[in-house]
Structures are given as structure tokens and as C-alpha cells.
Amino acid sequence: MSAKQASVHAKWIIGRVIGTKMLKTAKVRVTRLVLDPYLLKYYNKRKTYFAHDAIQQCTMGDVVLLKALPEPRSKHVKHELVEIVYKVGRVVDPFTGLKVEGTQFLEPFADLADDLDKKMSLSDQIPEVDSSASSSTASSLEPRTP
Amino acid sequence: MPMKGRFPIRRTLEYLQKGDLIFKNRVKIMTVNYNTSGELSEGARKFVFFNIPQIQYKNPWVQVVMFKNMTPSSFLKFYLDDGEQVLVDVEGKDHQLITQHVKKILCKSEEVLHVEALAKMQESNPANFGPKKYCLKECICEVEGQVPCPGTTPLPKEFTGKYRTQMAAAQE
């Protein structure tokens, strides 16, 4: 066995923090979809894991990503916290980077506010394009340097 | 007696086995963020309703998690083995478009699936005998039409080794 084998089968899991009363440990509830053999429908099955959280940055209700430790840290703790995916109350939209709450944005769009102020100055900056047939031969627009 | 619920065909083994999204081995977690109302999330909702059971059936070791009404946008996020994360925007897309896109970026291709199927067939070669874990039969006596196991019925005298050696010794 050249490569170190992790102590558990599940290497990476995502779950919600349900307890932070332990020192440097977060209790995480992980749900997996399990097929009911008769109904043939998938239902969430819960399992709790304990994860090592050195700086105790988790609060109740966070959605966290856990990674399996190469060796069990103690009898129950076999995972460690990698990152908090969605911090409770401070969820950030991955595309805009703004804070959101449910289906609402908490912060206004930054570019929209600036756009209305800068509208005047922008039109002065863009040089006038002379697209008439007579003057289009030699002159060309100066390339904008990024 | 008809099946219960809307689109009960989703709850048939045939439908589940028809799923063609088989993720690469690197994909460990799949997260779907969508909203329960709104036009933009319609494709994501249909994806969850129709395609997630197929995906989970074909990829039993991938953790699939659903988050409802967390952000105004809807997206899929995949967490790969080496810590890499793949974000797929799903807003306004049709569920078939979503499946095609995911298939293109993160699923095993047709050739790989063919090769794997071939390898599996080779493993279950009826010409090989051995432990039940690796081969179909343990001994040729289990095959119909072959000499039955001497453990169950004694062999005819002519087939036994001691009779043959006796005959060979008598001939010399």
C-alpha cells in the first residue's frame, strides 16, 4: 500500500452544522439520497459526523465541506473542516459576489449605481467615430490599451 | 391499478436504469441550488424532478445535496476529489440542456463506458473457474452436462485414479 488510505470510505462530504458545543469540533449532519426499495423513490437519510475545526469558526446552521483525515483523530472525529460553503445569515451569491437572503439580494448591484453617475463622462471619453466613406481609408481608431 | 403520484414513471427501475449521466471517478459531491418559484429556476426544478433520481441511481457513491431558496440564482456545484470545484450556471436553461452540458463536462464518455463494459464481461468469462467472487463457477462439476461432483455421487469405477493405475500396472 503505497498511498495513504483514509480512515473512512467518504473522502469528501457536505453537511450542515448542528452542534458547536464541543471544543474545536463541529457536529455535522450529512444527508444522502437513499432509494426506498419498494417505492423506488429517493429520500434523504441523515448521518452525523464530527469534524475537527481548529479555529472554531463554525456556527449552527452553516453548510460546510468536510474532508476525511488520513487517520482518525479520536474515536469519533474522522474528518476535518475544509471550508464553510454557505455561512448562515451571510450567504454570498457565487456569480455576483453580493450578499443574498433567500431570493433577494441584500446589496444593490454595484455597477448600476456607478453607471448612472459616469454616463456623462464616458460619452466624452469615447472618440467620435467618423464612418463616412471619404475618411475611412487611412485613419483608424487608436487601439484602446487595456 | 395505476401508479400513484405525478409522473410515476420516475419511480420505475427501467427509468432509473436509463439514466446516462455517469460521472467520472473524480466527482464526489453534487450540489444543486434552486428556487421553488420563478421562471428562471424552472429548468433547475425540472432537472431535480426528473434527472436527479437517475443520476443518483447510476452514481451511488456521489453525494447529491439539494438547497432550496438560498440564493436568487440557480446553479449546480460539483466538488471533485482534489479539492477542485466546478460551478455551472443553470438559470433560464432547459433541463435537457443542463443534462447535455453536464454530460459534456463531467461524465464518462461513450468510449470509456464501452471499455469498462468489455472489461466487466471479461471478468465474468465462463471459461474461468475459481472463487465465487471472481468467477461464475467454482468447479466444472457445477456445469450441466459435465461429470457430477464425486462428493455427491461416487464416480464409476473406470473413472477413478486407483482403478486406472491398477489397470496400467496389470498391463505391464
Interface residues (C-beta under 8 A of the other chain):
Chain A: A10 K11 W12 I13 I14 V30 T31 R32 L33 L35 L39 L40 K41 Y42 V63 L65 V82 V85 Y86 V91 D93 P94 F95 T96 V100 G102 T103 Q104 F105
Chain B: R11 T12 L13 L16 K28 I29 T31 N35 S37 G38 I52 P53 Q56 Y57 Q63 V64 V65 F67 N69 M70 T71 P72 S73 F75 K77 Y79 D81 G83 L87 D89
